[in-house]
Structure formats: structure tokens, C-alpha cells
Amino acid sequence: MSKENNLIIQRQGALGTIILDRVSNLNALTIEMINGIRTQLKLWQHDDEIQAVLIKSNSPKAFCAGGDIRYLYDCYQNGTDDHKTYFQAEYDMLNALRSYIKPVVVLLDGYVLGGGFGLAQACHILVSSEKSRFAMPETAIGFFPDVAATHFLSRLDDIGVYLATTGDQISSSDALYLDLIDYHVPSEKFAALEQALVQTSPLTQQNIEQVIARYITHPAESDLRQNAQNISKHFAYADVSEIEQSLEQEQDTINQAWASKTLNTLQQRSPIAKHISLKLQLAGRSMSLQQCMQVERHLQDLWFDHGDIIEGVRALIVDKDKQPKWQQHNPALDQILAEII
């Protein structure tokens, strides 16, 4: 076992394990963690003794709460381009995971947010416990859902628009309903599942899935599934103002409380962030994964100059006054988006 860069690396039989170990920060991904994951994948790729990779967390609360946004804020404020280097490293790591020649299993137990959600989606076999909560909360800090969310959320149509613009959290039951995870296993069975994987040979994807199948249970009913038709009623519009107007005009007394709460959430989000997030979701439906990621990378490098992320991080994380002064409109971002999609 080795411990470096907030990662614990273990070899257990034919299983190579990468444990996220930045517990005090809910495993928010530093650039060292990102590069460390990619380096370890390279080391194991041609190691015949390692047949599969497992990624999990050392935190009882979170798999990963996202990227290290305070680091990105500081990089930009210090006048460096290190925030661009961070994003490129993150995307290189995600691509390495997706194309990895050996099965990659991820165990999700707690918060799976932002960059952590993207990391999980890049793995091959996703196992979640009932404790997990999933979200792409970027619009709350004046950013847009990235790490391939333009692809994986857009496949959910109107529900993807809802998740991308509001940043609302969903349960593991919801994630299973939306096919954002593959298996639901109770948290208390994770240790036994991992040990069973260690004892399995060979660790092919088929054998791994057969082992996992012995531990799965049916989760609680998905609240989102029950609300799917209502979400589509409001989030099928092509403009944020129309979505908000629809929510405001909800007449069904059963759905009014949800509509009011969702409208309040949207109205707190950065106008340009939710506007661009909506446009990305609509465009992403007809784009490949790599096209989606290329568009995101282009926007990431420009967003710190033109978007609201610096103001959002300042208000919510640095000064903590929770009073962001959002831009109402940015024609430059609309022009940039029109040129790249």
C-alpha cells in the first residue's frame, strides 16, 4: 500500500484499488489527485498481475464533492493559467478511464457531486449505496455542468435540463432509474463485496458483474420517477425564462409546492450559467461524447474571463456573504457558444 497526493493505492490479489483520501475536503479533486489517478492507471495498464481497478472513497460522507474550485479561483486571481492546466488534466484523466482496457469499478457511498459525478460516469461499472446523493451543482457558483455532463445529462432529455440548470440533488434510487448507475448495493455490504472481488479470478467484466449481482437489493421507490412527467411539463422549453414562467404558473395544488421550490432555486442561480447550461443540454443531445467534451473544454478556458464563476466562488466560498452579484446577460458567451456548437 502507498499513500501519496491524497490517494491510497493498494494491490489486493488481481485487484488494483485507488482510494480517494482527502476526507476533510470531501475528496474535492486536487490536480495532484487527478494526475495521480492517471499515473496509476498507466502503471497498471501493462501489469499482468492487475486484472481490474476499483475506485472508492475513504470518507464516510462522500465519494467526491467535485473539483477543487478554491484552487481554480486562486489560480485565476493570481494571474496564472493553472486553472486551464487543471481542466486539461482532468479531461485527460476522464478519457483515460473511459478507454481503459481493464474493467474499472467505482463504489459510491455518499455525495457524488460535480467533478466526482464526472469521475464516476467515466468508470465502467458503477455501484452505489443508498447513502449516495448525486448532483451537478455548478450553476450555484456561476458555472455550467462540465466533466461530460453535456453528454450524460443531455441523454435524459427534460430531466437532464432540470438537473443541469437547478443543480438539485437526486438519490441513488433516482440515479438507478435514470441509468446513471448500474447497481444498487447496501452500504453495509460494500466491504463484503470488495472482499468477494479480491477473491474472484479472473476479474473479467462478466465475472465482476456476476459477483456484484449477489449483493444487489432493490432500493426505495424513485421520487424523481414519480415526478418525471411534471418535470417534463416545465423543463421542455428552450428558454430559461419560459421554464421559470411555467413553474410560476403551476395550477395543480399537488405540484405547486415543488414548482415554487424549484422556481426559487432557479432564481438564485447565475442567469448566464443557467442560460448556457440549458443551451448545452439541448445541443448535447445530437453530439458525441467527444464533441461534448471539446465544447466544454473550450468554454472552461473562457469562462473565468466571461462567466460568473469567480463571483460565485467569492460569494459562496471565499467571503461567504452568499450575495453573488450575477451578470444578467453576456453577449460574448452567446457568440462563443454559437461558434462552437
Secondary structure as UniProt FT lines:
FT   STRAND          2..4
FT   TURN            5..6
FT   STRAND          7..12
FT   TURN            13..14
FT   STRAND          15..20
FT   HELIX           23..25
FT   TURN            26..27
FT   HELIX           31..45
FT   TURN            48..49
FT   STRAND          52..57
FT   STRAND          62..64
FT   HELIX           69..77
FT   TURN            78..79
FT   HELIX           82..98
FT   STRAND          104..108
FT   STRAND          111..113
FT   HELIX           115..122
FT   STRAND          125..128
FT   TURN            130..131
FT   STRAND          133..135
FT   HELIX           138..141
FT   TURN            147..148
FT   HELIX           149..152
FT   HELIX           154..156
FT   HELIX           158..166
FT   STRAND          170..171
FT   HELIX           172..177
FT   TURN            178..179
FT   STRAND          183..184
FT   HELIX           187..189
FT   HELIX           190..198
FT   HELIX           205..213
FT   TURN            214..215
FT   HELIX           223..235
FT   HELIX           240..248
FT   TURN            253..255
FT   HELIX           256..268
FT   HELIX           271..284
FT   TURN            285..286
FT   HELIX           289..306
FT   HELIX           309..313
FT   HELIX           314..318
FT   HELIX           331..340
//
